[in-house]
Amino acid sequence: MSFFIPLGGGRFRATEHTAGPWDPAHQHAGPPSALLAGALDDRADMVIARITLEILKPIPIAEVEVVTEVERPGRSVELLSGELRVDGAALVKARAWRMLRSPVRVAPDYIPPPLPEPRDDDFGVFGYARAIEFRYATGGWRELGPAQVWTRLKVAVVEGEQPTPLQRVMVVADSGNGVSAALDWSANLFINTELSVHFLRPPEGEWVCLDARTEIEQAGLATSVLSDRTGPVARGAQSLFIAKR
């Protein structure tokens, strides 16, 4: 099982596991974010420091094409760009900074919550929710407000390929607004138009913790700390469009 089936030449067929909560015909943005991240993270001697994705339109569950380029090459720092296209039209645009690893480290002061035991906390029947294991340390799908949830992929990002550490983060980073919902799902829309993830390092192991909160004034903002079992690996942010259903 996988989110995408490779067709060759940078083309992939999205599966039913990509389906999101707002419309069964459209993808959750997590799987395409992970697909783009995998295409951009193609140098072992450098690390991705930041990825920003601009979500221009809803992404149908259909054949997609991924195209990438190096906008600003360099020996120490590079600027990358990519697009996810459907029928030739760019629906997601990505930009990423890639750089040499830092020669020094400053220990973070954030400690993620312990991994909890499994519990019955099924959010829904849409494809993406079934493709990820969610274990809440605080909060829950039906509880409004900040939440801490451990996540693990049940399916591959691309059929026949092992998910990369960056992909394990990106596939759930787009869920910050969902796990920390501040509004009733049945009466409101809170859809992100973009996703920015700043990386400290790639995660170790299968589990990624999403510690998220949502704030809403005249616009919405969901922010998150993403961790593995030893500490933080990235921080994410999403601008949210808010509307009544």
N, C-alpha and C positions, 0 to 999 in steps of 0.2 A: 504494500500500500504506500502511496506517496501523494504529495500535493501536485506534482507535475510529472508528466511522462516526456522524456526527451525525444524529439523528432529529428534532430540534426540541424546543423547550420544556425545554432542559436535560437531555435524554435522549440516550444514546449506546448503540450496540451494540458490545460488545467483540469484537475479531477474534481469530483463532488466534495472532496475533503477541504477544498479552499472556500466553500460557501460561508458567507458572513451572516450576521444577525439582522441586518437591515432589509435585505432583499435576497431571496433564495437564488436569484439569477446572477448575483454579483459576488465577487471574491471578498473575503476579509483581506485587509491590506497586509497582514502579517506574512503569509506565504510569498506574495510577489516581492515584498521587502527582502525576505531571505534569499529569494532567487537572484535578485540584483546584487545583494551583498556577496553571494558566492562568486558571481562573475567578476566583481571588482577586486576581490581579495585573492589575487593570483600571483603574488610575489612572496616567497618565503623569507626573504632578507629584510622585509619592511612590515610595518603593522598599520592597520587602518585606525586612525585616530578619531575620525568623525564621518558619519554618513548622514546626509539630509535627503529626504525624499519628498518631492512635491507631487501630491496626488491630484491630477488635473481633472479626472472624470472617474465615475464608477468603473470598476474593472470587471468585465463579463467573464463568466466561466467558459472560456473558449481557448483557441490556440493563441499563444502569445509569442512575441519575439523579443529577445534581449540583445541590445547593442551597447557596447562600451568603447571608450577611448581615453587616452591620457591627454588631458588638456594642457598640463604644464609638467613636462618631464623633469626629473632631477635625480641626482645621486643621493640626496638626503631627504628631500621632500617632494612629493608629487601631488597634483590635483587631478582627480579622475572624474569622469562623468559617464552616465549611462541612461538608457531609456528602456522602458517596457512598452512595447507597441502591440496593438491589435488592429489588424487590417491596415497596417502602415501608419496609423495614428499613434502618437505618443500619449499614453494615459498616465504614466508615472515617469518623472524625471529625477535622476539621482546625481548628487555630487559628493565626492569623498576626498578627504585629505589622507594621504599615506606618507609615513615617515619612518626613519630609522628608529630602532628601539632606544629608549632612554638608558644611559649608562648608570644612572642612580635611581633609587627607589625611596619614597617616603611612605611609611606604613599608614594606611587609612584608619580612621577611628570609628567607622561604621561596622557594626556586627550584624549580620543577617539573622533572622529567627531560625530556630531549629526546624528541621524537616519534620512535619507532623505525620501521623499515621493516616492511611486512607480513610475517607469518610464519604458518605452519600451526599454529594453537593452538586448534582447534575444541573447545569444551567439551561440546556435546551437540546434540540435535536439537529441544529444546523451543523454542517460538515466540519468546520474548523473546531468547534467546541468538542466534537467527538474525537478529533485527531490529536488532542493535547490532553495530558493528564494534569489536572489542577488539584493541588492540595493547599487549602487555606490555613495559614498560621493565625491570621486575624482577619475579620471581615468575612464576606461571602458574596456569591452572585446576587442574592436577594437582599443583601444588606447595603444600604446607601452609605457612602463615605469611604475614607481611606482603607486600604487593604494590603495585606502581605500574603502572597500566594507563590508556592513553589510549582514549577511547571516542568514537564518532560514530554518530548515528542513521542507520539505513538506511531507515527508514520515518517517516512523519509521526505525530505524536501524534493529531491529529484529521484525518480525510480532508479535503483541500482547503484546509488551513491550514498556514502556515509555523510550525514550532515556535518558541516564544519563548525568549529566553536562559534564563529561569528554568526552563522546561520541560526544556531540555537538561541542566541540573544535576539536577533532581528525578528524571528518568527513570532516572538511573544512581546517584544517592545511595543508593538502597535496595539496591544491589549490594555495599556495603562488606563485609558478612558473607560474601558468596559469593566475592569475589575474594581475600579474605584468610583463607579457611577455615583454622581451626586443627584441625579434626577431619575424619576420613574421611567423605566424603559418603555412601558406601554403607552405613555402619554407624550414622550419627548424624543427628539433626535439630538444626539451629541456626537457628531461625526467629525473625525479629524481630517483636515485638509493637507497636513504634512506630518512628517515624523523626523526628528533629529536625534541621533544617538551618538554620544561622545564616549569613546572607549578608553579605559585605563589599561586593559589587557584582555585577551581572549579568556573565556571561562574554561574551567577544568571539569570534566565529567558531564553527565547527561542533564543534571538538574540546574535550572536557572530560577532564581527568586525574583519576583516582581513586587517591589514595595512602592505603591502608587497612591497618588491623591489627585483629586480634581477640584479646581477653583473656577467659579463662574461669576463674572460681573457683566460687562457689556460684550465680552467674548469669553470663551472657555479656554482653560489651560489644564492639561494633565501632565504631571511630572512623575518621574519614577527613578528609583535606584535599582539596578539589576546586579545580582550577585550570584556567585557560585557558593559552594558550601564553606569556602575559606574566607570570603570577603567580597567587596564590591568589584565589579568588572566594567560597569558602564552606567551612564545616566542618560535618561531619555526625556523628551518633551514633545507634546502634541498640541497644536492650536486646534480648537474645537468650534465647529459651526453648531449653534444651538437653535432649535426650532421646535414648535409644537407639531405633533403628528397630525 
